[in-house]
Structures are given as structure tokens and as C-alpha cells.
């Protein structure tokens, strides 16, 4: 019997073999903010996202690939399906807890480097500075494991982690989420949000 998390992983990572080829083929899906991709995510995996948010798929975390898929359902997919609404972040705390517990058990060591980036990205989404620092540590440790031909994407991932960390170190939260979450922005945050690269 095929594991229930495999259709999601097949869709998310595609069929290319090298990390650089996977990134070229799937980067728009991951970070392109395309309405068509959001719609496809909702139609194909919306039910699983709701189950994950309700805590109904917890047993997936017992398998490293299932753990990865569950984290995608809690962290990445809500950002697509519920883009620009508070529910986009509804799975964050559960995802962060799963990641930190799994890292203690070294579950990430059973995943390939590209898969691991989506584990560490959860820490990057956190508004806790300790999580941000942990994300940078994880990405830094990952780089030497890669062949030189595949390092560009991972270097950019580390760069993004460092940019996220600086925002949390400065504000203690992501100002670009304030409007979505109904939070009031400080004068300093308002000025910051006028700058390029202030949101992700």
C-alpha cells in the first residue's frame, strides 16, 4: 500500500533528480505566489491541510518522509491555500513544535538536503529569535554537504534565513504580517515596510 504522504511529496518536489534541476522546475510553485498554484494546492491537498491543522495526521510524523509531508501541510500549504489571511499562519506553532522535536531525534538526517531546507524553513517562519538562530545554524551546517554545482540555491536559503533573523532581532516579529493578523504597527515598522525586501 502506497504511503498517504507520497502524492504530496511527488507534487512538491517533482521528478527531477539533481537539487538544482528540482529548484529550476519547482521554484515557482514554492515561492512564485501564483494564483493557479494556490488553487491547485487547495483542490489537491486542501482536505489534508484541514486534517493536519486539526491534529488528525499526527502518526505521519513517525516516518521521516511522513514528518516532512506533515510539516509541509502545516507550514507551506496554508500559506498558499489561505494566502493573505490569518489562517495562512494557523499551522505555524504546530509545525515548529514538530520540527524541533524531530530535529532532536535527527529525523532530518534521513532526508536529502533539498527536503531538509523545508524543515529548516519552518524555524525561519518563527517569530522567536532562538528559532531564527537555529535556522541559520541548520542551513550553515548543510552547505558543506553539497557539491559545488548545487550550492547556489542553498546559499540563497542561508541568506534568506539571515535576513529573517535580522528582522526578528530588530522587531521581535515580522511587520509585514501585522495587517493580515490585525496587529497595530509601530512608526518604526511602518517606515521599515516602505523599504524593498521588507516582506517575504
C-alpha positions as CSV (number, residue, x, y, z in Angstrom):
1,X,0.0,0.0,0.0
2,X,1.4,3.4,-1.0
3,X,2.1,5.7,1.9
4,X,-0.6,8.5,2.1
5,X,2.0,11.3,2.1
6,X,3.7,10.3,-1.2
7,X,1.3,12.2,-3.5
8,X,2.1,15.5,-1.8
9,X,5.9,14.9,-1.8
10,X,5.7,13.9,-5.5
11,X,3.8,17.1,-6.3
12,X,6.0,19.3,-4.2
13,X,9.4,18.1,-5.4
14,X,8.6,16.8,-8.9
15,X,10.6,14.2,-10.7
16,X,13.9,16.0,-11.5
17,X,17.0,14.3,-10.0
18,X,19.6,16.9,-9.0
19,X,18.7,19.6,-6.4
20,X,19.5,22.3,-8.9
21,X,17.1,20.8,-11.5
22,X,14.4,20.4,-8.9
23,X,14.7,24.0,-7.9
24,X,14.5,25.2,-11.5
25,X,11.4,23.1,-12.1
26,X,9.6,23.8,-8.8
27,X,10.8,27.2,-7.5
28,X,7.7,29.0,-9.0
29,X,5.4,26.5,-7.3
30,X,7.2,27.0,-3.9
31,X,7.7,30.8,-3.9
32,X,6.0,32.3,-7.0
33,X,2.7,33.3,-5.3
34,X,0.8,32.2,-8.4
35,X,-3.0,32.0,-8.1
36,X,-3.1,28.9,-10.3
37,X,-0.7,27.1,-8.0
38,X,-2.6,28.2,-4.9
39,X,-5.8,26.8,-6.5
40,X,-4.1,23.5,-7.4
41,X,-2.8,23.2,-3.8
42,X,-6.3,23.8,-2.4
43,X,-8.0,21.3,-4.8
44,X,-5.5,18.5,-4.3
45,X,-4.5,18.8,-0.7
46,X,-7.0,21.2,1.0
47,X,-8.6,18.3,2.9
48,X,-5.3,17.0,4.1
49,X,-4.3,20.5,5.3
50,X,-7.5,20.8,7.3
51,X,-6.9,17.3,8.9
52,X,-3.3,18.3,9.7
53,X,-4.4,21.6,11.3
54,X,-6.9,19.6,13.4
55,X,-4.2,17.2,14.6
56,X,-5.6,14.2,12.7
57,X,-2.4,13.2,10.9
58,X,0.0,13.1,13.8
59,X,1.0,9.5,13.1
60,X,2.7,10.6,9.9
61,X,5.5,12.1,12.0
62,X,6.7,8.7,12.9
63,X,8.2,8.3,9.4
64,X,10.8,10.8,8.3
65,X,9.1,11.4,4.9
66,X,5.7,11.5,6.6
67,X,7.2,14.0,9.0
68,X,8.3,16.2,6.1
69,X,4.9,15.9,4.4
70,X,3.0,16.8,7.6
71,X,5.2,19.8,8.1
72,X,4.5,20.9,4.5
73,X,0.8,20.6,5.2
74,X,1.1,22.8,8.3
75,X,3.7,25.3,7.1
76,X,3.8,25.7,3.3
77,X,0.4,24.7,2.1
78,X,-1.6,27.0,4.4
79,X,0.5,29.9,3.0
80,X,-0.8,29.0,-0.4
81,X,-4.4,27.9,0.3
82,X,-5.1,30.7,2.8
83,X,-2.8,33.4,1.3
84,X,-3.1,36.9,2.9
85,X,-5.4,35.7,5.6
86,X,-4.7,34.8,9.3
87,X,-5.3,31.1,8.5
88,X,-2.1,31.2,6.4
89,X,-0.2,31.0,9.7
90,X,-2.6,28.7,11.6
91,X,-0.3,25.7,11.5
92,X,2.9,27.5,12.4
93,X,3.2,26.7,16.1
94,X,2.3,23.0,15.5
95,X,4.9,22.9,12.6
96,X,7.5,24.5,14.8
97,X,6.9,22.0,17.6
98,X,7.1,19.1,15.1
99,X,10.4,20.4,13.7
100,X,12.1,21.0,17.0
101,X,11.1,17.5,18.3
102,X,12.1,15.8,15.0
103,X,15.5,17.6,15.0
104,X,16.2,16.3,18.5
105,X,15.6,12.8,17.1
106,X,17.7,13.6,14.0
107,X,14.9,12.9,11.6
108,X,16.3,15.4,9.2
109,X,19.3,13.2,8.7
110,X,17.0,10.7,6.8
111,X,16.1,13.3,4.2
112,X,18.0,14.7,1.3
113,X,19.4,18.2,1.5
114,X,16.7,19.9,-0.5
115,X,14.0,18.2,1.6
116,X,15.7,19.4,4.7
117,X,15.5,23.0,3.6
118,X,11.7,22.8,4.1
119,X,12.2,21.5,7.6
120,X,14.6,24.4,8.5
121,X,12.3,27.0,6.7
122,X,9.7,26.4,9.5
123,X,12.2,27.8,12.0
124,X,12.7,30.8,9.7
125,X,9.0,31.5,9.8
126,X,9.0,31.7,13.6
127,X,8.8,35.0,15.4
128,X,11.1,33.6,18.1
129,X,14.8,34.7,17.9
130,X,16.1,31.4,19.2
131,X,14.3,29.6,16.3
132,X,15.8,32.1,13.9
133,X,19.3,31.4,15.2
134,X,18.6,27.7,15.0
135,X,17.6,28.0,11.3
136,X,20.8,29.8,10.5
137,X,22.8,27.0,12.2
138,X,21.0,24.3,10.3
139,X,21.5,26.0,6.9
140,X,25.1,26.7,7.6
141,X,25.7,23.0,8.5
142,X,24.0,21.9,5.3
143,X,26.2,23.8,2.9
144,X,29.4,21.7,3.2
145,X,27.4,18.5,2.4
146,X,26.6,19.7,-1.1
147,X,28.6,19.5,-4.3
148,X,29.7,22.9,-5.6
149,X,27.2,22.7,-8.5
150,X,24.3,22.7,-6.2
151,X,25.3,25.3,-3.7
152,X,23.8,28.4,-5.2
153,X,20.2,27.7,-4.1
154,X,21.3,26.7,-0.6
155,X,23.5,29.8,-0.2
156,X,20.4,31.9,-1.1
157,X,18.4,29.9,1.5
158,X,21.0,30.8,4.1
159,X,20.9,34.4,3.0
160,X,17.1,34.5,3.4
161,X,17.5,32.9,6.9
162,X,19.9,35.7,7.9
163,X,17.5,38.3,6.6
164,X,14.6,36.8,8.5
165,X,16.8,36.7,11.7
166,X,17.7,40.3,11.4
167,X,14.0,41.4,11.2
168,X,13.1,39.3,14.3
169,X,16.2,40.6,16.2
170,X,15.1,44.2,15.4
171,X,11.3,44.0,15.8
172,X,10.5,40.7,17.6
173,X,8.0,39.9,14.9
174,X,7.5,40.2,11.1
175,X,6.0,43.6,10.5
176,X,4.6,42.5,7.1
177,X,2.2,40.2,8.9
178,X,0.7,42.9,11.1
179,X,-2.1,44.0,8.7
180,X,-3.1,40.4,8.0
181,X,-3.2,39.4,11.7
182,X,-4.8,42.7,12.8
183,X,-1.8,43.9,14.7
184,X,-1.0,47.6,15.0
185,X,2.3,48.6,13.5
186,X,4.7,50.9,15.3
187,X,6.0,54.0,13.5
188,X,9.4,52.3,13.0
189,X,7.7,49.3,11.5
190,X,5.6,51.5,9.1
191,X,8.8,53.1,7.9
192,X,10.5,49.7,7.5
193,X,7.6,48.4,5.4
194,X,8.2,51.1,2.9
195,X,11.6,49.6,2.0
196,X,12.2,47.0,-0.7
197,X,12.7,43.5,0.8
198,X,10.8,44.2,4.0
199,X,8.4,41.3,3.4
200,X,8.7,37.8,2.0
